[in-house]
Amino acid sequence: MASAIERVELAELGTRECYRLLTSLVVPRPIAWVSTASAAGAPNLAPFSYFCALAAKPMLVGISIGTRREGDPKDSLRNIRDRRAFCVNVVTATTLEVMNATAAALPPGESEFSAAGVELAWTEEPRVPFVANCPAVLECRLSREVDLAPASNVLVIGEVHAVRLRTDVLAVEDPYVVDPERLEPVGRLGGTLYSLPGPVVTLKRP
């Protein structure tokens, strides 16, 4: 017997219900582990799963950043606006738990790097922190912002000007392709759920 189909009118749902439905439906989502620095140089590290690739040349990525519960901008967004630069550190199976630790709400100016015990390094110019042992890091400059009102989110579009890659995650046959089985990327599901690397299927385009 076939299961019943329910049509959900989103106008009848609150923000929290819409969030739970969306984030358990659009899965798995890549995680942008965003590292930034304040105008005074204080490092910040936070994960965002409203993250996607937008274009290849110039290489553009998009991150949707919401506000704090009080309505103030999150530290990551404030820092990106101040420095006009940030890094996206790719989350892997080995960094999943420490990434989750950096999602904790800390007072402004307190570093998630220090709180979670994450080793940091710095890019050259513009000077931005990144996760030192991360196998893949996108160095980005702020390209533009898109206000997603009436939602409280801001879409940050970053232009990637350099990519840091550990050579052991590259495909043997192509130095510009990352092997997912070597990288072991993690995806975000709904709630407290994550997808770990599994079997990789190869399909040739028709």
C-alpha positions, 0 to 999 in steps of 0.5 A: 500500500502506497504511503500518503502524500501530505502537502505542507503550506509553509505560510502556516509554519513558524521559522523553527519548523521551516528550518527543521524541514529545510535542513532535513530535506536539502541534504547532505550539505557541504560545511563551510568552516569559516575562519575570519579575523576581527579588525583588531586581529582576533581570530574566529572560527565557525561552521555554516552549512548554507554553503555552495559553489556558485561559479568557476572563473572567477571562482565564487562561493556563497555562504548564507549567514544568519543573525544572532538571536538578538538580531545582531550580526554574527562575528563571522559576518562582522569580521568579513565586512571589516577585513573583506576576506575570509577562509573556508576550511573543508570539514573532513571525517577527522575534524568533524568533532572539533568542527562541532565544538567551534559551533558553540556560542562564545562572547565576541572576541573570544577565539574558537580556535583557542576554545576548541584547541584548533591550531591556526596559521595565517594567510599573507595578504589579506591576513586571515587565519585558517585551520593549520592542518586542514587538507583543503582551504579556500582563501576568499575575498568578499565579492559582494553581499546579498540581503535575503530580507525578509529572511534575516540572512545575508548571502556572502559571496566570496571570490576564491583567489587561492586554494591550499591543498594537501597533495595526498588528497589529490587524484592520481590522474589529475592534479586539479581534482580532489579525490573524495575517498582521500579527502573524506568530506563530511556533509550536514544533515538535519538536526545533530546528524551528519553524513560520513564518507561512504561508497563513491559511485561513478557515472559517465555523463550521457 
